[in-house]
């Protein structure tokens, strides 16, 4: 498969680019947040959308560090958790109106970012990652040693129907709470999009690419990194507070390494080189953690396999892969690309079915009827092996056909260029 230069993502859009290309991600995000609750009243759907909205803000805030300034952080959950904790304490003790609570959480996260950024931004690269890892572990340890502030094992709970009343709204029903979460998600996404287009973030991109050259033109790389950390922590605090509004609880797990790892996985899966890449990664991550987890206990294994496939097959993430395929279709046309896409999809489906069959059979053998796929335990080893080999063979043949089509297109493209 032919790859385009990933650096093209950082270039401004061509004036001839159709307007709907730029509007399509926004329309897709609006449809995700608005349409499902309007056509279904299932409680699990509203819960999944609320988690997805919070994770979208969390992943985009992380991408300000990773994609914007090139800072790999292993302790980003600390900013989110501290922001949510400060918001919970203010709500319980002062009675802040619930619609303003995410702003309070954002300010709390920014305050924490301003403190740890003084130490962490002294270095970049691997040193920054290790410093944030240490700070994150310190916060996680403090969560257990300061139960009066962090709430201990029970965490800090809120009652979202309490506080200053809002006319016509109680926020008791899950749909009312989700409406508030979706509104703040949209506002945060718009704010981060505008921030990513400012000269300041362009300067952060320059520090990411070549800090020595950026310093030569009068920029202070450490100051730029520090401001990016503060902004990122601000939006992470908003994300943590959105999760607080959803479940009415902030626990010690909110500042743990597991949550920091999850936002890193979501950002890498979606792609850090495109603004809406982390949005796609957040949707995929919450799909695995809610929908797939409700079906099988092997969801973490599936998530890990999917993460490895994305990193190996599309290092620029889902959004980068989609951008390359869009460019491919614009160049060669739908009719030429359709056979290639059909073969690739068929290959991916066959390999996925083979993996799912093996994993579910193994889990069914281990857990029996406790596993939702316990019926797989009745499949004999010979039938399992035959089915997996058949699916793998079809997947391999489809992949070979797609490779031949791709090679033929390469030859035709080179011939057109030479002419």
C-alpha positions as CSV (number, residue, x, y, z in Angstrom):
1,X,0.0,0.0,0.0
2,X,1.4,3.4,-1.0
3,X,1.9,5.8,1.9
4,X,1.7,9.6,1.6
5,X,4.2,11.7,3.5
6,X,2.8,12.1,7.1
7,X,4.1,15.6,7.2
8,X,1.4,16.6,4.8
9,X,-1.0,16.5,7.8
10,X,0.6,19.6,9.2
11,X,0.1,21.7,6.0
12,X,-2.8,23.9,5.5
13,X,-5.7,22.7,3.4
14,X,-5.7,23.5,-0.2
15,X,-8.1,26.3,-1.3
16,X,-9.7,23.9,-3.8
17,X,-10.6,21.4,-1.1
18,X,-14.4,21.1,-0.8
19,X,-15.9,22.7,2.2
20,X,-17.8,19.5,3.1
21,X,-14.4,17.8,3.7
22,X,-13.7,20.1,6.6
23,X,-17.2,20.0,7.9
24,X,-17.6,16.2,7.8
25,X,-15.7,15.5,11.1
26,X,-17.8,18.1,12.9
27,X,-21.0,16.7,11.4
28,X,-20.0,13.2,12.5
29,X,-19.2,14.3,16.0
30,X,-22.6,16.1,16.2
31,X,-24.4,13.1,15.0
32,X,-22.6,10.9,17.5
33,X,-23.6,13.1,20.4
34,X,-27.1,14.0,19.4
35,X,-28.7,11.3,17.2
36,X,-28.4,8.1,19.3
37,X,-30.2,9.5,22.4
38,X,-33.0,10.8,20.2
39,X,-33.7,7.5,18.5
40,X,-33.2,5.2,21.6
41,X,-34.0,5.4,25.3
42,X,-31.7,2.5,26.3
43,X,-29.8,3.4,29.5
44,X,-26.7,1.6,28.5
45,X,-26.5,3.8,25.3
46,X,-26.7,7.0,27.3
47,X,-24.0,5.7,29.7
48,X,-21.8,4.8,26.8
49,X,-22.2,8.2,25.1
50,X,-21.5,10.0,28.4
51,X,-18.2,8.0,28.8
52,X,-17.4,8.6,25.2
53,X,-17.9,12.4,25.5
54,X,-15.7,12.6,28.5
55,X,-13.0,10.4,26.9
56,X,-13.1,12.6,23.7
57,X,-12.2,15.7,25.8
58,X,-9.6,13.7,27.7
59,X,-7.9,12.4,24.6
60,X,-7.9,15.8,22.8
61,X,-6.4,17.4,25.9
62,X,-3.7,14.7,25.9
63,X,-3.0,15.3,22.2
64,X,-2.2,18.9,23.0
65,X,0.9,17.4,24.7
66,X,1.7,14.6,22.4
67,X,0.7,15.9,19.0
68,X,1.1,19.6,19.7
69,X,4.3,19.8,21.6
70,X,5.7,16.2,21.2
71,X,5.5,15.6,25.0
72,X,4.8,12.0,25.9
73,X,3.2,11.9,29.4
74,X,2.5,8.9,31.6
75,X,0.8,10.8,34.3
76,X,-1.9,12.7,32.5
77,X,-4.6,11.1,34.6
78,X,-3.3,13.1,37.6
79,X,-4.5,16.4,36.0
80,X,-7.9,14.9,35.2
81,X,-8.4,13.3,38.6
82,X,-7.2,16.3,40.6
83,X,-9.4,18.6,38.6
84,X,-12.4,16.3,39.2
85,X,-11.5,16.0,42.9
86,X,-11.3,19.8,43.4
87,X,-14.7,20.1,41.6
88,X,-16.3,17.5,43.8
89,X,-15.0,19.2,47.0
90,X,-16.3,22.6,45.8
91,X,-19.6,21.2,44.9
92,X,-20.1,19.5,48.3
93,X,-18.8,22.3,50.4
94,X,-19.7,25.5,48.5
95,X,-22.6,24.4,46.3
96,X,-21.4,25.4,42.9
97,X,-24.1,25.1,40.2
98,X,-23.7,21.8,38.3
99,X,-23.5,23.5,34.8
100,X,-20.4,25.4,36.0
101,X,-18.7,22.5,37.7
102,X,-16.6,21.5,34.6
103,X,-15.1,25.0,34.6
104,X,-14.1,24.6,38.2
105,X,-12.6,21.2,37.4
106,X,-10.7,22.7,34.5
107,X,-9.3,25.5,36.7
108,X,-8.3,22.9,39.3
109,X,-6.5,20.8,36.6
110,X,-4.8,23.9,35.3
111,X,-3.6,24.7,38.8
112,X,-2.1,21.2,39.2
113,X,-0.5,21.5,35.7
114,X,1.0,24.8,36.7
115,X,2.7,23.2,39.7
116,X,4.0,19.9,38.1
117,X,4.9,21.7,34.9
118,X,7.5,23.7,36.8
119,X,9.5,20.5,37.3
120,X,8.5,18.4,34.3
121,X,9.1,21.0,31.6
122,X,12.7,21.3,32.5
123,X,13.3,18.4,30.2
124,X,11.7,17.0,27.1
125,X,11.5,13.6,25.4
126,X,12.2,10.5,27.5
127,X,13.1,12.6,30.6
128,X,9.7,14.4,30.5
129,X,7.9,11.0,30.2
130,X,9.8,9.6,33.2
131,X,9.1,12.7,35.3
132,X,5.4,12.6,34.6
133,X,5.4,8.9,35.4
134,X,6.9,9.7,38.8
135,X,4.6,12.5,39.5
136,X,1.6,10.4,38.5
137,X,2.7,7.6,40.9
138,X,3.2,10.2,43.7
139,X,-0.4,11.4,43.2
140,X,-1.7,7.9,43.1
141,X,0.1,7.1,46.4
142,X,-1.1,10.3,48.0
143,X,-4.7,9.3,47.1
144,X,-4.4,6.4,49.5
145,X,-2.4,8.2,52.2
146,X,-4.7,11.3,52.4
147,X,-8.2,9.8,52.8
148,X,-9.7,13.0,54.2
149,X,-9.1,14.7,50.9
150,X,-9.2,11.9,48.4
151,X,-11.9,9.9,50.1
152,X,-9.9,6.7,50.5
153,X,-11.3,3.5,49.0
154,X,-14.8,5.0,48.7
155,X,-13.7,8.1,46.9
156,X,-15.5,11.4,46.9
157,X,-19.2,11.2,45.9
158,X,-21.6,14.0,44.9
159,X,-25.3,14.3,44.4
160,X,-25.8,16.1,41.2
161,X,-29.4,17.0,42.1
162,X,-28.0,19.1,45.0
163,X,-26.3,22.4,44.9
164,X,-27.8,25.6,43.5
165,X,-31.0,24.8,41.6
166,X,-31.3,25.5,37.9
167,X,-34.8,26.4,36.7
168,X,-36.5,23.5,34.9
169,X,-33.6,21.1,35.4
170,X,-32.7,18.7,38.2
171,X,-30.0,16.7,36.4
172,X,-31.2,13.6,38.2
173,X,-32.3,11.7,35.1
174,X,-29.3,10.3,33.1
175,X,-30.5,12.0,29.9
176,X,-30.4,15.5,31.5
177,X,-26.9,14.8,32.9
178,X,-25.8,13.6,29.4
179,X,-27.2,16.7,27.8
180,X,-24.9,18.8,30.1
181,X,-21.9,16.5,29.4
182,X,-22.5,16.6,25.6
183,X,-22.8,20.4,25.7
184,X,-19.5,20.8,27.6
185,X,-17.9,18.2,25.3
186,X,-18.8,20.3,22.2
187,X,-17.6,23.5,23.9
188,X,-14.3,21.9,24.9
189,X,-13.7,20.4,21.4
190,X,-14.4,23.8,19.7
191,X,-12.1,25.6,22.2
192,X,-9.2,23.1,21.6
193,X,-9.7,23.3,17.9
194,X,-9.4,27.1,18.0
195,X,-6.4,26.7,20.3
196,X,-4.7,24.3,17.9
197,X,-5.0,27.0,15.1
198,X,-3.4,29.8,17.1
199,X,0.2,31.1,16.5
200,X,1.1,29.8,20.0
201,X,0.4,26.2,19.0
202,X,2.3,26.7,15.7
203,X,5.2,27.8,17.9
204,X,4.7,24.6,20.0
205,X,4.9,22.6,16.8
206,X,8.2,24.3,16.0
207,X,9.5,23.4,19.5
208,X,8.3,19.8,18.9
209,X,10.1,19.5,15.6
210,X,13.3,21.4,16.3
211,X,13.7,23.1,19.7
212,X,17.2,24.4,18.9
213,X,16.1,26.2,15.8
214,X,13.0,27.5,17.6
215,X,15.3,28.9,20.3
216,X,17.5,30.5,17.7
217,X,14.6,32.7,16.5
218,X,13.9,34.0,20.0
219,X,11.6,31.4,21.4
220,X,11.9,29.9,24.9
221,X,11.1,26.2,24.4
222,X,10.7,25.5,28.1
223,X,8.2,28.3,28.5
224,X,6.2,27.1,25.5
225,X,6.2,23.5,26.9
226,X,5.0,24.9,30.3
227,X,2.1,26.8,28.7
228,X,1.1,23.7,26.7
229,X,1.1,21.6,29.9
230,X,-1.1,24.1,31.7
231,X,-3.6,24.2,28.8
232,X,-3.6,20.5,28.5
233,X,-4.2,20.1,32.2
234,X,-7.1,22.6,32.1
235,X,-9.0,20.5,29.5
236,X,-8.1,17.3,31.3
237,X,-9.7,18.7,34.4
238,X,-12.8,19.4,32.4
239,X,-12.8,15.8,31.1
240,X,-12.4,14.4,34.6
241,X,-15.3,16.6,35.9
242,X,-17.5,15.3,33.0
243,X,-16.8,11.8,34.2
244,X,-17.7,12.9,37.8
245,X,-21.1,14.3,36.6
246,X,-21.7,11.0,34.8
247,X,-21.0,8.6,37.7
248,X,-21.3,11.0,40.6
249,X,-18.0,9.7,42.0
250,X,-14.3,10.4,41.8
251,X,-12.2,7.6,43.1
252,X,-8.5,6.9,43.5
253,X,-8.5,5.0,40.2
254,X,-9.1,8.4,38.5
255,X,-5.5,9.4,39.1
256,X,-4.0,5.9,38.5
257,X,-1.6,4.6,35.8
258,X,-4.4,2.6,34.2
259,X,-6.3,5.7,33.2
260,X,-3.1,7.4,31.9
261,X,-2.4,4.4,29.8
262,X,-6.0,4.3,28.4
263,X,-5.8,7.9,27.1
264,X,-2.4,7.2,25.5
265,X,-3.9,4.1,23.8
266,X,-6.9,6.2,22.6
267,X,-4.7,8.9,21.2
268,X,-2.3,6.5,19.4
269,X,-5.2,4.4,17.9
270,X,-6.9,7.5,16.6
271,X,-3.8,9.3,15.4
272,X,-2.0,12.3,17.0
273,X,-1.2,13.9,13.6
274,X,-4.8,14.9,12.9
275,X,-7.0,17.0,15.2
276,X,-10.0,14.6,15.1
277,X,-7.7,11.5,15.4
278,X,-8.1,11.2,19.2
279,X,-11.8,11.6,18.8
280,X,-11.9,8.4,16.8
281,X,-9.6,6.7,19.3
282,X,-11.8,7.7,22.2
283,X,-14.9,6.2,20.4
284,X,-13.0,2.9,19.8
285,X,-11.7,2.7,23.3
286,X,-15.1,3.2,25.0
287,X,-16.6,0.8,22.5
288,X,-14.2,-1.9,23.7
289,X,-14.6,-1.0,27.4
290,X,-18.4,-0.8,27.4
291,X,-19.9,-2.8,24.5
292,X,-17.3,-5.5,24.0
293,X,-16.7,-5.8,27.8
294,X,-20.5,-6.5,28.2
295,X,-20.2,-9.4,25.8
296,X,-16.9,-11.1,26.8
297,X,-14.3,-10.9,29.5
298,X,-11.6,-11.1,26.8
299,X,-12.2,-7.4,25.8
300,X,-8.8,-6.3,27.0
301,X,-7.1,-9.0,24.9
302,X,-9.1,-7.8,21.8
303,X,-8.2,-4.1,22.6
304,X,-4.5,-5.1,22.9
305,X,-4.5,-6.9,19.6
306,X,-6.3,-4.1,17.9
307,X,-3.8,-1.6,19.3
308,X,-0.9,-3.7,17.9
309,X,-2.5,-4.0,14.5
310,X,-3.0,-0.2,14.3
311,X,0.6,0.6,15.4
312,X,2.1,-1.9,12.9
313,X,-0.3,-1.3,10.0
314,X,-1.1,2.4,10.4
315,X,1.4,4.2,12.6
316,X,-0.5,7.5,11.9
317,X,-3.7,6.0,13.4
318,X,-7.2,5.6,12.2
319,X,-7.5,9.3,11.1
320,X,-4.2,9.2,9.2
321,X,-5.2,6.0,7.5
322,X,-8.5,7.4,6.5
323,X,-6.9,10.6,5.1
324,X,-4.5,8.5,3.0
325,X,-7.4,6.4,1.6
326,X,-9.4,9.6,0.9
327,X,-6.4,10.9,-1.1
328,X,-6.1,7.5,-2.9
329,X,-9.8,7.6,-3.9
330,X,-9.5,11.3,-5.1
331,X,-6.5,10.3,-7.2
332,X,-7.6,7.0,-8.7
333,X,-11.4,7.1,-8.4
334,X,-14.0,4.8,-6.7
335,X,-14.2,2.3,-9.5
336,X,-10.5,1.6,-9.4
337,X,-10.2,1.5,-5.6
338,X,-13.3,-0.5,-4.9
339,X,-11.8,-4.0,-5.7
340,X,-8.8,-3.2,-3.5
341,X,-11.0,-2.1,-0.6
342,X,-13.3,-5.1,-1.0
343,X,-10.3,-7.5,-0.8
344,X,-8.8,-5.7,2.2
345,X,-12.1,-5.7,4.1
346,X,-12.6,-9.4,3.3
347,X,-9.1,-10.2,4.5
348,X,-9.6,-8.2,7.7
349,X,-12.9,-9.9,8.4
350,X,-11.6,-13.4,7.9
351,X,-8.6,-12.9,10.1
352,X,-10.7,-11.2,12.8
353,X,-13.2,-14.1,12.8
354,X,-10.3,-16.6,13.1
355,X,-8.9,-14.7,16.1
356,X,-12.3,-14.3,17.8
357,X,-13.0,-18.0,17.3
358,X,-9.7,-19.0,18.9
359,X,-9.9,-16.6,21.8
360,X,-13.6,-17.4,22.6
361,X,-12.9,-21.1,22.5
362,X,-10.0,-20.8,24.8
363,X,-11.9,-18.6,27.3
364,X,-14.9,-21.0,27.1
365,X,-12.6,-23.9,28.0
366,X,-11.2,-21.9,30.9
367,X,-14.4,-20.4,32.3
368,X,-17.1,-22.6,30.9
369,X,-20.7,-21.2,31.3
370,X,-19.3,-18.2,33.2
371,X,-18.1,-16.8,29.9
372,X,-20.7,-15.4,27.5
373,X,-19.2,-17.4,24.8
374,X,-19.5,-20.6,26.8
375,X,-21.2,-22.3,23.8
376,X,-17.8,-22.3,22.1
377,X,-16.8,-25.0,24.6
378,X,-18.8,-27.6,22.7
379,X,-16.7,-27.1,19.6
380,X,-14.1,-29.9,19.2
381,X,-10.4,-29.1,18.7
382,X,-10.4,-30.6,15.2
383,X,-13.4,-28.6,14.1
384,X,-11.8,-25.5,15.6
385,X,-8.5,-26.1,13.8
386,X,-10.3,-26.7,10.5
387,X,-12.4,-23.6,10.8
388,X,-9.5,-21.4,11.8
389,X,-7.3,-22.7,8.9
390,X,-10.1,-22.1,6.4
391,X,-10.7,-18.6,7.6
392,X,-7.0,-17.8,7.7
393,X,-6.6,-19.2,4.1
394,X,-9.4,-17.0,2.8
395,X,-7.9,-14.0,4.6
396,X,-4.4,-14.7,3.2
397,X,-5.7,-15.1,-0.4
398,X,-7.7,-11.9,-0.1
399,X,-4.6,-10.1,1.1
400,X,-2.6,-11.4,-1.8
401,X,-5.2,-10.3,-4.3
402,X,-5.2,-6.8,-2.7
403,X,-1.4,-6.7,-3.0
404,X,-1.6,-7.5,-6.7
405,X,-4.2,-4.9,-7.3
406,X,-2.1,-2.4,-5.4
407,X,1.0,-3.3,-7.4
408,X,-0.9,-2.9,-10.7
409,X,-2.0,0.6,-9.6
410,X,1.5,1.5,-8.8
411,X,2.7,0.5,-12.2
412,X,-0.1,2.5,-13.9
413,X,0.7,5.6,-11.7
414,X,4.4,5.5,-12.6
415,X,3.6,5.1,-16.3
416,X,1.3,8.2,-16.1
417,X,4.0,10.2,-14.4
418,X,6.6,9.2,-16.9
419,X,4.4,10.2,-19.8
